Amino acid sequence: MNDGAENTIRFAEKAKGKNPSAAAEIVKEAIAHPQTFVFGELLDAPEIAALEKEKGFEKVYETLKLFTYGQYLDYKQKKDKLLPLTPEALSKLKVLTLLTLCRSAKFVPYDEIIRATEITDIAQVEKLIIDSIYLNVLRGRMDQQKRRLNVDERISRDVALEDLPQMEKIIGSYLGELNNAGDRLREQLQVIQEKLSEDMLHDEKIEMKVTEKKKKINAAKANRSSSEKQNFINDDFDDM
């Protein structure tokens, strides 16, 4: 999968030593780049970080921050504090929004995608999913019957400091699930081992019975052969 991190590093390197106007153009270039989906490295670049308090460039910084951490509804709420976005930039923001929805879920209902992106047409929801898959930022399957996206894998977005507690909670939940799965697996292995031991013991008992039966059969054959031989000898003596 490709998050375009190498592009972000390249943009951050390009911003070194640039004045606010040139740095702002680099931000716009990064946002417009079709294969760039993570922006943390660029946001942290000193020349870019300085735009936050640089008069006339605050919107540039806030727009980059939106693409780094935010979602489509954040854009709707803070529109007056952001740069105008092209249709392509809005489409990218909706892809980023979908990736955020996939961050903490294995299944994402279409209704949740509709709420987060304000896409009202199911066909457009599925187009967003397909576009994200073709962009190689998401792997999953659409379940049209259950109206949801089954998430297999997705790229990771940058996490804002204020979102860290929520991320810790999500990671803790995942770890809890892994521990529970490990406990269940150990229980299943124990059951399998006990069953194997029972089967081995059963097989040993059967083998012992078969061996004992063979011994009895062989002993019976030996006795019968000895008896027949003795009878043959006796018959010979009787004929004399």
C-alpha positions in Angstrom: 0.0 0.0 0.0 1.2 3.5 -0.7 0.5 6.5 1.6 2.8 8.9 -0.3 5.1 9.4 2.7 8.1 9.8 0.4 6.3 12.6 -1.3 5.7 14.4 2.0 9.4 14.1 2.9 10.3 15.6 -0.4 7.9 18.5 0.1 9.3 19.1 3.6 12.8 19.1 2.2 11.7 21.5 -0.5 10.3 23.9 2.1 13.6 24.3 3.9 14.7 28.0 3.9 11.7 29.1 2.0 9.9 32.4 2.8 6.2 32.2 3.8 4.9 32.8 0.3 7.0 30.0 -1.2 6.2 27.7 1.7 2.5 28.3 1.2 2.8 27.2 -2.5 4.5 24.0 -1.4 1.6 23.3 0.9 -0.9 23.8 -1.9 1.2 21.5 -4.2 1.3 18.8 -1.5 -2.5 18.9 -1.0 -3.1 18.8 -4.8 -0.6 15.9 -5.3 -2.8 12.8 -6.2 -0.5 10.3 -4.5 0.1 12.1 -1.2 -2.2 11.1 1.8 0.0 11.8 4.9 1.2 15.3 5.7 2.6 15.1 9.2 6.2 15.5 8.1 5.4 18.6 6.1 3.2 20.1 8.9 6.1 19.8 11.3 8.7 21.4 9.0 9.8 24.7 10.7 9.0 26.9 7.6 5.5 25.4 7.4 4.8 25.5 11.2 5.7 29.2 11.1 2.7 29.8 8.8 0.3 29.3 11.7 1.2 32.7 13.1 2.3 34.4 9.9 -0.3 37.1 9.0 -2.1 36.3 5.8 -1.0 32.6 5.8 -3.1 31.2 8.7 -5.5 29.6 6.3 -2.8 27.8 4.5 -1.6 26.2 7.8 -5.1 25.3 8.9 -5.9 23.7 5.6 -2.8 21.6 5.8 -3.7 20.7 9.3 -7.2 19.6 8.1 -5.6 17.3 5.5 -3.2 15.9 8.1 -5.7 15.1 10.9 -9.2 16.3 9.9 -12.3 15.0 8.1 -14.9 16.3 5.7 -17.2 17.6 8.4 -14.3 19.6 10.0 -14.0 21.3 6.6 -17.7 22.2 6.7 -17.5 23.6 10.2 -14.3 25.6 9.6 -14.8 26.6 6.0 -14.2 30.3 6.7 -10.8 29.6 8.2 -9.6 27.4 5.4 -8.5 27.9 1.8 -11.1 27.2 -1.0 -10.8 23.6 -2.0 -10.9 22.3 -5.6 -13.2 19.4 -6.4 -10.1 17.1 -6.5 -9.0 18.3 -3.0 -12.5 17.7 -1.7 -12.5 14.2 -3.1 -9.1 13.5 -1.4 -10.5 14.8 1.9 -13.4 12.4 1.6 -10.9 9.5 1.0 -9.0 10.6 4.1 -12.3 10.7 6.0 -13.1 7.2 4.9 -9.6 6.1 6.1 -10.3 7.6 9.5 -13.6 5.7 9.7 -11.7 2.5 8.9 -9.1 3.2 11.6 -11.1 1.7 14.5 -13.5 -0.7 12.7 -13.4 -3.9 10.7 -16.8 -3.1 9.2 -18.0 0.4 8.2 -21.7 0.8 7.5 -22.6 2.8 4.4 -24.8 5.0 6.6 -21.7 6.0 8.7 -19.9 6.9 5.5 -22.9 9.0 4.3 -23.0 10.9 7.6 -19.2 11.6 7.6 -19.0 12.7 3.9 -22.5 14.0 3.2 -22.7 11.7 0.2 -26.4 10.8 -0.2 -26.2 8.4 -3.2 -25.2 4.8 -2.5 -23.6 4.6 -5.9 -21.3 7.5 -4.9 -20.5 5.9 -1.6 -19.3 2.8 -3.5 -17.4 4.9 -6.0 -15.6 6.5 -3.1 -14.7 3.0 -1.8 -13.6 1.9 -5.2 -11.5 5.0 -5.8 -9.8 4.5 -2.4 -9.0 0.9 -3.4 -7.6 2.0 -6.8 -5.5 4.6 -5.0 -3.9 1.8 -3.1 -4.7 3.3 0.3 -7.4 0.8 1.3 -8.1 -2.9 0.8 -11.6 -4.2 1.5 -14.8 -5.6 0.1 -18.2 -4.0 -0.4 -21.1 -6.0 1.1 -24.0 -4.6 -0.8 -26.5 -6.8 0.9 -25.5 -5.6 4.4 -24.7 -2.1 3.1 -21.2 -1.9 4.6 -17.5 -1.9 3.8 -15.5 -4.9 5.1 -12.1 -3.5 5.9 -9.0 -5.7 5.3 -6.2 -3.1 5.4 -5.7 0.6 5.1 -2.9 3.2 5.4 -2.5 5.0 8.7 -3.2 8.7 9.0 -1.3 11.0 11.3 -2.8 11.4 14.8 -3.3 14.7 16.5 -2.2 15.1 20.1 -5.8 15.5 21.3 -6.7 12.2 19.6 -4.1 10.2 21.4 -6.3 9.2 24.3 -8.9 7.8 21.8 -6.1 6.0 19.9 -4.8 4.5 23.2 -8.3 3.3 23.9 -8.6 1.7 20.5 -5.2 0.0 20.8 -6.1 -1.2 24.3 -9.3 -2.7 22.9 -7.3 -4.4 20.1 -4.8 -5.8 22.7 -7.7 -7.0 24.8 -9.2 -8.8 21.8 -5.8 -10.4 21.1 -5.4 -11.5 24.7 -8.9 -13.0 24.6 -8.2 -14.7 21.3 -4.9 -16.1 22.8 -6.9 -17.5 25.8 -9.4 -19.1 23.5 -6.7 -20.5 21.3 -4.9 -22.0 24.4 -8.2 -23.5 25.6 -8.8 -25.0 22.1 -5.2 -26.4 22.0 -5.7 -28.0 25.5 -8.9 -29.6 24.3 -7.2 -30.9 21.2 -4.2 -32.2 23.2 -6.6 -34.0 25.6 -8.5 -35.5 22.7 -5.3 -36.6 21.1 -4.2 -38.2 24.4 -7.5 -40.0 24.7 -7.3 -41.2 21.1 -3.7 -42.4 21.6 -4.7 -44.3 24.7 -7.7 -45.8 22.9 -5.4 -46.8 20.0 -2.9 -48.4 22.5 -5.8 -50.4 24.1 -7.0 -51.5 20.7 -3.4 -52.5 19.7 -3.0 -54.4 22.9 -6.3 -56.2 22.3 -5.2 -57.0 18.7 -1.8 -58.3 19.9 -3.5 -60.4 22.6 -5.9 -61.8 20.1 -3.1 -62.6 17.7 -1.3 -64.4 20.6 -4.4 -66.4 21.4 -4.9 -67.3 17.7 -1.2 -68.3 17.3 -1.4 -70.3 20.5 -4.6 -72.0 19.3 -2.9 -72.8 16.0 0.1 -74.2 17.7 -2.0 -76.3 20.0 -4.1 -77.6 17.1 -1.0 -78.4 15.1 0.6 -80.2 18.0 -2.6 -82.1 18.6 -2.9 -83.1 14.9 0.7 -84.2 14.9 0.2 -86.3 18.0 -2.9 -87.9 16.5 -1.0 -88.7 13.3 1.7 -90.4 15.4 -0.9 -92.3 17.3 -2.5 -93.4 14.1 0.8 -94.7 12.8 1.3 -96.8 16.0 -2.2 -98.2 15.7 -1.5 -99.3 12.2 1.6 -101.3 13.2 
